[in-house]
């Protein structure tokens, strides 16, 4: 499959083995950064410190943060095995900054399986496996942990979560971590999308949780991504 080499601010970043039929990788092959408006806004914050990328997919956020911001470290979580393989390849050479982790996050430790997103592999969703049944016996299980368990007492400056309607559970499992987070980029499915897919909508609970944690809603980007901050006027 072809590679996509993007130029930004005088530097080149290459994403390997891009599938032209994939929603995000197809965008990269056209020479475009995915969600560039959000990435440039993140860069404008000029934040030094620890960045965490939950739902890293093939690494667009992680590679941009490691290359174009003052991040000291980017910790990238991606549960989908084929996407994780690409993530590792795409951040090769950035190992000093990016730590890829093949792990799903939720509100409690356990196991799950990925439901592939087809031509939008970035939209692959997590299915928790409470017990082995005939329906899921042939699926490859993946470990599930929590933000608090994985990051321990690490102080996180910038947190990005794009986890296909698992964001509420991830936030519940990261209550201690949220105490240190200054800036949060959160994709949150609107009610209509949840109704279309027949899954619970937690919009109100998410807003209440973040307000109680001291965040203020500052900005909305396309693609249902919202920017929350504790220190942004």
Backbone bond lengths (Angstrom), bond angles and torsions (degrees), N, CA, C in turn:
res aa  C-N    CA-C-N  psi(-1)  N-CA   C-N-CA  omega(-1)  CA-C   N-CA-C  phi
1 X - - - 1.462 - - 1.528 109.74 -
2 X 1.330 118.33 153.41 1.469 121.03 -175.93 1.524 112.64 -73.19
3 X 1.330 115.04 157.86 1.459 121.93 174.01 1.523 109.35 -97.61
4 X 1.316 116.49 154.39 1.464 122.37 175.95 1.526 108.21 -117.40
5 X 1.312 116.55 116.63 1.461 121.22 177.50 1.520 108.82 -108.27
6 X 1.330 115.45 117.00 1.457 121.55 -177.03 1.519 109.44 -107.63
7 X 1.316 115.34 139.94 1.463 121.41 177.63 1.523 108.99 -109.30
8 X 1.328 115.32 130.93 1.461 120.34 178.36 1.521 108.13 -149.42
9 X 1.310 115.92 130.98 1.459 121.91 177.41 1.536 111.76 50.68
10 X 1.314 115.23 40.74 1.457 120.65 175.76 1.514 115.26 78.76
11 X 1.333 118.28 3.44 1.463 121.29 179.75 1.521 109.92 -119.55
12 X 1.329 115.79 152.56 1.454 121.05 178.71 1.523 110.70 -110.96
13 X 1.325 115.02 138.96 1.459 122.10 175.86 1.524 107.21 -128.50
14 X 1.341 117.13 130.37 1.455 121.58 -177.47 1.524 110.87 -110.41
15 X 1.337 114.97 133.92 1.461 122.64 173.47 1.526 106.88 -111.65
16 X 1.324 116.07 125.33 1.455 121.76 -167.83 1.528 112.50 -95.91
17 X 1.336 114.01 150.03 1.473 122.58 172.21 1.522 112.13 52.92
18 X 1.316 115.94 50.64 1.471 120.81 -177.91 1.529 111.21 -77.82
19 X 1.306 115.37 134.89 1.463 121.85 177.41 1.530 108.64 -87.77
20 X 1.342 118.15 115.87 1.472 120.04 -178.86 1.526 113.46 -60.64
21 X 1.345 117.03 -21.56 1.459 120.37 -178.82 1.525 112.43 -86.48
22 X 1.320 116.08 -12.17 1.464 119.78 -179.90 1.526 109.93 -78.72
23 X 1.309 116.17 140.18 1.470 121.50 -176.04 1.531 111.61 -56.34
24 X 1.311 117.68 -52.70 1.466 121.31 -174.54 1.528 111.20 -78.53
25 X 1.329 116.86 -46.26 1.457 119.32 -179.05 1.528 111.76 -66.28
26 X 1.320 117.08 -32.97 1.463 119.96 174.69 1.522 111.60 -62.23
27 X 1.326 115.45 -37.19 1.469 121.51 176.39 1.522 110.52 -64.06
28 X 1.338 116.21 -42.45 1.466 120.84 178.91 1.529 110.92 -63.62
29 X 1.325 116.78 -39.15 1.459 120.62 -178.89 1.526 112.51 -65.64
30 X 1.316 116.39 -20.42 1.470 120.55 175.99 1.525 111.69 -82.92
31 X 1.336 116.24 1.66 1.462 120.77 178.28 1.508 114.03 87.53
32 X 1.348 116.40 18.81 1.465 120.86 -176.66 1.521 111.19 -114.18
33 X 1.331 116.33 136.72 1.461 120.47 168.84 1.518 108.64 -70.30
34 X 1.318 116.99 134.94 1.458 120.28 176.36 1.525 109.25 -74.67
35 X 1.338 115.75 130.17 1.467 123.35 -179.76 1.537 111.23 57.94
36 X 1.332 115.67 47.27 1.465 120.50 -176.14 1.528 111.98 -62.04
37 X 1.327 118.05 -36.07 1.470 119.86 180.00 1.524 110.31 -57.65
38 X 1.327 116.61 -44.85 1.463 120.35 179.60 1.525 110.75 -66.50
39 X 1.329 117.16 -42.36 1.459 121.24 -178.53 1.528 110.99 -62.89
40 X 1.323 116.65 -43.19 1.462 119.55 -179.90 1.525 110.96 -68.16
41 X 1.327 116.97 -35.44 1.461 119.73 176.38 1.519 110.20 -64.99
42 X 1.336 116.19 -42.89 1.467 119.95 176.78 1.523 110.30 -58.17
43 X 1.320 116.71 -43.93 1.461 120.26 179.63 1.524 111.23 -62.06
44 X 1.326 116.63 -38.23 1.464 120.69 -178.07 1.519 112.91 -64.97
45 X 1.332 117.17 -19.94 1.466 120.46 177.93 1.519 111.26 -67.82
46 X 1.340 116.45 -24.46 1.474 122.69 176.04 1.521 111.20 56.05
47 X 1.334 115.54 49.17 1.466 121.09 -176.49 1.526 110.07 -96.28
48 X 1.312 116.00 128.71 1.457 122.31 173.24 1.522 108.68 -97.53
49 X 1.337 117.30 139.95 1.450 118.74 176.65 1.510 113.20 139.85
50 X 1.344 115.75 -148.50 1.456 123.22 -174.40 1.531 109.90 -97.17
51 X 1.330 116.07 126.61 1.458 122.74 175.51 1.533 107.25 -110.50
52 X 1.328 117.15 140.66 1.462 121.75 176.51 1.522 109.03 -124.84
53 X 1.327 115.58 129.51 1.463 123.20 -176.66 1.522 108.43 -115.61
54 X 1.337 116.90 103.69 1.463 121.87 -179.38 1.528 108.22 -100.02
55 X 1.318 115.59 117.82 1.457 121.13 -171.51 1.517 108.82 86.15
56 X 1.335 115.32 55.07 1.468 120.72 -171.10 1.522 112.85 -74.13
57 X 1.316 117.70 -19.93 1.464 124.44 -176.40 1.533 109.77 52.69
58 X 1.335 120.32 -120.01 1.470 121.24 -177.71 1.526 111.87 -95.20
59 X 1.345 117.14 3.76 1.458 119.34 169.21 1.513 117.42 101.74
60 X 1.327 119.55 20.91 1.467 119.62 -178.44 1.527 111.39 -63.70
61 X 1.326 117.31 -46.78 1.466 120.66 178.78 1.526 110.34 -65.49
62 X 1.326 116.70 -46.80 1.464 121.00 -176.66 1.521 111.65 -62.80
63 X 1.336 117.04 -45.04 1.464 120.52 -179.03 1.522 110.86 -65.57
64 X 1.330 116.71 -39.93 1.464 120.05 179.36 1.520 110.17 -65.83
65 X 1.333 116.48 -45.88 1.464 119.85 -179.07 1.526 111.37 -62.35
66 X 1.339 116.57 -41.62 1.462 120.14 -178.57 1.513 112.79 -69.59
67 X 1.339 116.50 -28.40 1.463 120.89 -173.92 1.526 113.14 -95.72
68 X 1.335 116.60 -34.00 1.461 119.02 -168.08 1.536 114.81 -121.43
69 X 1.324 117.92 1.69 1.461 119.33 176.78 1.531 109.19 -119.44
70 X 1.325 115.92 -176.95 1.469 120.58 179.14 1.531 111.60 -95.73
71 X 1.322 116.04 27.94 1.463 119.98 178.33 1.529 110.56 -62.41
72 X 1.327 115.83 131.52 1.459 120.75 172.51 1.520 110.82 -81.46
73 X 1.331 115.69 -31.19 1.450 121.62 -178.52 1.522 108.80 -154.90
74 X 1.342 116.92 140.26 1.459 122.26 173.16 1.523 107.45 -120.60
75 X 1.315 117.07 118.47 1.461 122.14 177.89 1.518 107.21 -101.38
76 X 1.343 116.16 116.76 1.465 121.55 -170.71 1.524 110.79 -113.59
77 X 1.329 116.89 117.72 1.458 122.84 177.80 1.525 110.22 -100.77
78 X 1.331 117.02 126.97 1.460 121.77 175.73 1.535 108.95 -145.07
79 X 1.344 117.57 116.60 1.470 119.82 -176.27 1.527 114.82 -84.24
80 X 1.334 118.29 -25.26 1.469 122.34 -173.90 1.526 109.21 -76.87
81 X 1.339 116.93 114.22 1.466 121.63 -169.54 1.529 114.36 -56.26
82 X 1.351 120.50 -48.64 1.464 119.55 179.54 1.535 112.44 -62.75
83 X 1.320 116.52 -37.48 1.465 120.01 177.77 1.523 110.64 -68.66
84 X 1.328 116.52 -38.33 1.461 120.25 178.95 1.528 111.09 -62.99
85 X 1.330 116.77 -39.01 1.463 120.69 177.52 1.526 110.42 -58.95
86 X 1.332 116.34 -43.13 1.467 120.22 178.15 1.525 111.12 -68.75
87 X 1.323 116.19 -39.10 1.470 120.12 177.97 1.527 110.45 -56.27
88 X 1.326 116.54 -48.46 1.470 120.58 -179.06 1.516 110.57 -59.90
89 X 1.330 116.88 -42.29 1.466 120.66 -179.53 1.524 110.90 -67.37
90 X 1.330 116.56 -38.70 1.463 120.44 -176.16 1.526 113.33 -71.42
91 X 1.318 117.18 -25.58 1.470 119.11 179.33 1.535 111.46 -101.49
92 X 1.329 116.24 9.70 1.457 120.10 175.23 1.535 108.58 -59.84
93 X 1.298 116.42 129.60 1.460 120.74 -173.67 1.513 112.33 98.41
94 X 1.346 115.66 -14.09 1.469 120.79 177.92 1.529 110.80 -112.47
95 X 1.365 115.83 18.70 1.461 119.76 -174.34 1.521 112.70 -58.36
96 X 1.325 116.45 -27.51 1.467 119.34 178.92 1.522 111.28 -64.48
97 X 1.338 115.87 -24.60 1.461 120.44 -176.25 1.524 113.24 -109.60
98 X 1.331 117.72 -34.79 1.466 121.10 -171.20 1.525 110.80 -110.35
99 X 1.332 115.58 126.77 1.460 122.27 174.44 1.528 108.14 -112.01
100 X 1.339 119.18 103.05 1.469 121.00 176.99 1.526 111.12 -80.31
101 X 1.330 117.04 137.44 1.462 122.36 179.50 1.529 108.76 -131.60
102 X 1.332 116.32 123.14 1.472 121.81 -179.55 1.525 108.85 -86.11
103 X 1.316 115.56 85.50 1.468 121.06 -172.15 1.523 109.24 -154.28
104 X 1.329 115.52 140.41 1.460 120.87 170.67 1.523 108.96 -92.83
105 X 1.318 116.69 150.29 1.461 121.82 178.91 1.521 109.96 -120.25
106 X 1.326 115.19 144.94 1.467 120.73 177.94 1.522 108.11 -156.07
107 X 1.340 116.65 -155.37 1.465 120.52 -176.78 1.516 112.79 -92.48
108 X 1.337 117.36 -7.25 1.467 120.48 177.83 1.525 108.76 -157.92
109 X 1.312 114.47 159.32 1.456 121.36 -178.16 1.527 109.30 -74.06
110 X 1.341 116.40 143.74 1.457 120.30 179.10 1.513 111.03 176.91
111 X 1.328 115.88 -146.15 1.462 121.51 179.25 1.518 108.79 -139.88
112 X 1.329 115.46 156.42 1.455 120.25 -179.79 1.507 110.94 -154.84
113 X 1.329 115.49 -177.71 1.450 122.04 176.54 1.522 108.01 -139.02
114 X 1.320 116.84 153.72 1.458 121.24 -178.86 1.519 110.54 -96.33
115 X 1.321 115.11 135.69 1.466 121.31 171.34 1.515 106.96 -99.96
116 X 1.340 116.83 113.71 1.454 122.07 -170.82 1.520 111.45 -63.73
117 X 1.331 115.74 141.12 1.463 121.25 -178.60 1.507 114.78 -87.80
118 X 1.334 118.35 9.17 1.459 120.74 177.88 1.511 111.96 67.27
119 X 1.338 116.14 -124.49 1.462 120.03 -179.51 1.525 112.09 -76.36
120 X 1.313 117.06 -1.77 1.466 121.08 171.70 1.524 107.12 -125.14
121 X 1.340 115.67 74.32 1.462 118.98 -176.73 1.519 111.39 -63.41
122 X 1.329 116.61 -23.46 1.451 119.33 174.28 1.512 111.71 -65.39
123 X 1.335 116.27 -14.63 1.458 121.76 177.99 1.515 112.99 -98.13
124 X 1.334 117.71 13.07 1.462 120.39 175.88 1.525 109.33 -61.37
125 X 1.324 116.08 140.99 1.463 119.87 -173.76 1.525 111.06 -116.05
126 X 1.315 114.91 156.50 1.461 122.11 -178.18 1.514 110.58 -95.37
127 X 1.316 115.16 132.56 1.462 121.59 175.41 1.520 107.82 -116.81
128 X 1.309 116.83 117.34 1.462 119.81 -179.60 1.526 109.94 -73.03
129 X 1.321 115.98 136.98 1.462 121.85 176.77 1.524 108.16 -106.68
130 X 1.330 115.98 107.07 1.451 120.12 178.94 1.535 110.87 -80.28
131 X 1.342 115.31 -32.99 1.460 120.16 177.13 1.524 108.28 -157.19
132 X 1.321 116.34 157.11 1.454 121.12 -178.99 1.520 109.45 -76.81
133 X 1.335 116.20 126.55 1.459 122.39 177.07 1.521 108.14 -129.94
134 X 1.337 116.31 174.05 1.466 120.19 178.01 1.521 110.78 -60.38
135 X 1.334 116.21 -30.71 1.460 120.12 -175.83 1.517 112.04 -70.86
136 X 1.327 117.98 -33.76 1.457 119.30 -175.78 1.533 113.79 -116.63
137 X 1.344 116.68 7.08 1.458 119.71 -175.11 1.523 112.69 -62.18
138 X 1.341 117.41 -29.03 1.464 120.17 -176.99 1.523 113.08 -93.21
139 X 1.315 117.52 6.41 1.464 120.44 -179.39 1.527 110.40 -89.50
140 X 1.328 114.90 147.11 1.455 120.17 175.61 1.517 108.62 -80.75
141 X 1.314 116.30 119.80 1.457 119.37 -177.48 1.524 110.90 -82.22
142 X 1.311 114.93 151.85 1.463 121.57 177.27 1.525 107.83 -128.23
143 X 1.316 117.41 148.93 1.467 119.60 -179.62 1.528 111.45 -74.18
144 X 1.309 115.46 145.61 1.460 122.17 174.78 1.522 107.73 -119.09
145 X 1.320 115.83 132.13 1.455 120.96 175.23 1.528 108.27 -130.66
146 X 1.317 116.98 -167.80 1.457 121.66 177.36 1.527 109.50 -121.09
147 X 1.309 116.20 158.89 1.463 119.95 176.11 1.521 111.32 -57.22
148 X 1.329 115.96 -45.23 1.462 119.51 -178.34 1.526 111.91 -62.74
149 X 1.335 117.16 -39.96 1.460 120.19 -179.82 1.518 111.46 -68.07
150 X 1.340 117.12 -39.94 1.463 120.92 -176.30 1.520 112.33 -76.26
151 X 1.321 116.97 -37.19 1.461 119.83 -174.46 1.522 112.75 -96.62
152 X 1.356 115.91 -7.88 1.455 120.65 179.92 1.541 109.17 53.74
153 X 1.329 117.07 -119.52 1.465 119.31 -179.46 1.531 111.78 -111.70
154 X 1.329 114.85 27.05 1.456 119.90 178.55 1.530 110.15 -66.06
155 X 1.309 117.04 134.65 1.468 121.85 177.78 1.526 108.88 -84.12
156 X 1.318 116.59 118.77 1.465 122.87 -177.65 1.520 108.73 -103.81
157 X 1.323 116.14 129.82 1.461 120.33 -179.18 1.525 112.32 -92.89
158 X 1.332 117.00 -42.99 1.462 122.14 -179.57 1.525 108.39 -128.55
159 X 1.332 116.29 126.55 1.461 122.27 179.55 1.512 109.01 -122.50
160 X 1.338 115.53 130.14 1.465 121.08 174.63 1.515 108.60 -120.51
161 X 1.328 117.39 130.15 1.463 121.88 178.64 1.525 108.78 -127.21
162 X 1.321 115.75 120.04 1.465 122.76 174.52 1.516 105.45 -136.95
163 X 1.323 116.85 90.70 1.462 120.83 -166.93 1.526 113.49 -130.83
164 X 1.321 117.24 26.31 1.465 122.17 170.97 1.528 112.86 51.04
165 X 1.326 114.76 60.91 1.460 124.39 174.68 1.530 113.77 72.66
166 X 1.344 117.03 16.76 1.464 120.07 171.36 1.529 110.47 -101.71
167 X 1.343 116.48 6.85 1.463 119.27 -171.31 1.531 112.87 -63.55
168 X 1.328 117.58 -35.14 1.459 119.06 -178.32 1.524 110.72 -65.60
169 X 1.342 117.02 -45.98 1.454 120.58 178.33 1.530 111.33 -62.42
170 X 1.323 117.00 -38.05 1.474 120.79 179.31 1.525 110.26 -64.56
171 X 1.320 116.75 -42.50 1.462 120.42 178.32 1.526 111.03 -64.18
172 X 1.340 116.84 -40.31 1.470 119.99 178.18 1.525 110.81 -61.64
173 X 1.325 116.74 -35.76 1.455 120.79 179.63 1.511 113.38 -84.00
174 X 1.329 117.03 6.17 1.461 120.64 -178.36 1.509 112.97 -130.08
175 X 1.316 117.50 29.88 1.469 120.86 -175.38 1.528 111.63 -60.08
176 X 1.333 117.32 -40.43 1.454 119.66 178.65 1.534 110.98 -69.53
177 X 1.321 116.00 -42.36 1.468 120.55 179.33 1.514 111.06 -60.78
178 X 1.326 117.09 -40.46 1.470 120.77 -179.14 1.521 111.85 -58.89
179 X 1.321 116.96 -23.65 1.458 119.58 179.36 1.514 113.08 -62.49
180 X 1.336 117.60 -27.10 1.466 120.25 -179.14 1.523 113.29 -98.90
181 X 1.331 117.15 -16.92 1.468 120.59 -174.53 1.526 110.66 -67.43
182 X 1.326 115.87 130.66 1.467 120.71 176.98 1.524 111.42 -92.49
183 X 1.339 116.18 -40.40 1.462 121.25 -175.10 1.526 109.65 -132.72
184 X 1.323 116.62 136.93 1.453 122.81 -177.04 1.525 110.38 -129.81
185 X 1.335 116.11 125.47 1.462 122.70 170.74 1.522 106.43 -106.57
186 X 1.329 116.86 115.81 1.461 121.49 -170.51 1.520 110.76 -129.01
187 X 1.338 116.15 118.49 1.458 119.22 169.38 1.520 107.95 -82.77
188 X 1.311 116.64 127.23 1.455 121.52 -178.12 1.526 108.84 -134.51
189 X 1.319 116.12 120.08 1.460 119.90 -178.08 1.527 110.77 -63.89
190 X 1.332 117.46 134.92 1.472 119.68 173.94 1.524 110.70 -72.01
191 X 1.326 115.22 165.92 1.465 120.61 -177.34 1.541 111.99 -56.53
192 X 1.350 116.76 -40.75 1.467 119.89 -177.19 1.529 111.99 -62.10
193 X 1.332 116.81 -39.85 1.460 120.11 179.62 1.520 110.48 -66.43
194 X 1.312 116.50 -42.31 1.469 120.08 178.61 1.528 110.65 -62.68
195 X 1.324 117.11 -41.25 1.461 120.42 178.95 1.520 110.98 -64.83
196 X 1.346 116.71 -37.59 1.461 121.48 -179.77 1.520 111.19 -62.68
197 X 1.344 115.99 -38.00 1.458 120.32 -177.84 1.528 112.86 -96.02
198 X 1.319 116.74 -0.51 1.452 120.41 177.21 1.512 113.98 67.50
199 X 1.335 115.94 38.23 1.470 120.41 -179.90 1.528 108.94 -121.62
200 X 1.318 117.86 157.75 1.472 120.31 -177.74 1.525 111.49 -65.15
201 X 1.333 115.21 144.96 1.470 122.00 174.74 1.521 108.53 -103.68
202 X 1.331 116.25 127.91 1.466 120.12 -176.14 1.529 111.43 -119.13
203 X 1.319 116.39 27.56 1.457 119.73 -175.70 1.513 114.20 -56.47
204 X 1.323 117.33 -45.93 1.461 121.27 -178.14 1.529 110.47 -66.42
205 X 1.337 116.23 -43.78 1.465 120.00 179.68 1.526 111.22 -62.29
206 X 1.339 116.58 -38.43 1.468 120.30 179.92 1.524 110.52 -64.62
207 X 1.307 116.59 -45.65 1.469 120.26 179.49 1.525 110.32 -60.55
208 X 1.321 117.32 -46.88 1.463 120.76 -179.99 1.519 111.13 -61.57
209 X 1.330 117.04 -42.35 1.463 121.09 -179.38 1.526 110.93 -61.70
210 X 1.334 116.23 -45.12 1.467 119.79 -176.90 1.527 111.74 -71.72
211 X 1.310 117.76 -38.78 1.466 119.76 176.89 1.527 110.56 -63.33
212 X 1.326 116.52 -41.15 1.467 120.08 178.72 1.526 111.86 -66.96
213 X 1.351 116.16 -24.50 1.469 120.40 178.42 1.528 112.18 -85.67
214 X 1.347 116.21 -0.70 1.458 119.92 176.11 1.510 115.73 96.44
215 X 1.342 117.09 10.03 1.463 120.29 -179.98 1.526 111.16 -87.69
216 X 1.328 115.01 154.65 1.452 122.90 172.83 1.525 108.39 -122.68
217 X 1.328 116.73 136.15 1.463 119.81 177.22 1.527 108.77 -76.37
218 X 1.327 116.11 123.93 1.461 121.11 -172.79 1.516 112.45 -110.12
219 X 1.334 117.45 -42.61 1.455 119.58 -168.67 1.518 110.22 -156.30
220 X 1.350 115.70 148.86 1.458 121.83 174.40 1.519 109.02 -118.67
221 X 1.333 115.27 134.82 1.453 121.35 175.85 1.520 108.83 -106.56
222 X 1.328 116.71 167.37 1.449 120.21 174.16 1.519 109.93 -63.78
223 X 1.336 115.86 156.33 1.457 119.32 -179.47 1.515 113.44 82.21
224 X 1.330 117.49 19.61 1.466 122.85 174.80 1.527 113.53 67.40
225 X 1.344 117.09 23.78 1.458 120.89 178.20 1.521 109.68 -96.31
226 X 1.326 116.34 132.90 1.458 122.38 -177.39 1.530 109.83 -120.49
227 X 1.335 115.14 144.07 1.452 120.41 176.97 1.517 108.86 -105.94
228 X 1.339 114.58 122.65 1.456 122.98 176.92 1.515 108.81 -116.59
229 X 1.317 117.00 144.26 1.453 119.10 -177.51 1.525 111.01 -148.42
230 X 1.332 114.97 153.16 1.465 121.05 172.75 1.504 111.59 -97.55
231 X 1.318 117.20 -11.12 1.472 118.83 -172.86 1.523 111.59 -144.83
232 X 1.325 117.21 39.16 1.467 120.33 179.69 1.523 109.07 -122.97
233 X 1.317 114.71 119.18 1.470 119.35 -177.54 1.514 110.82 -75.01
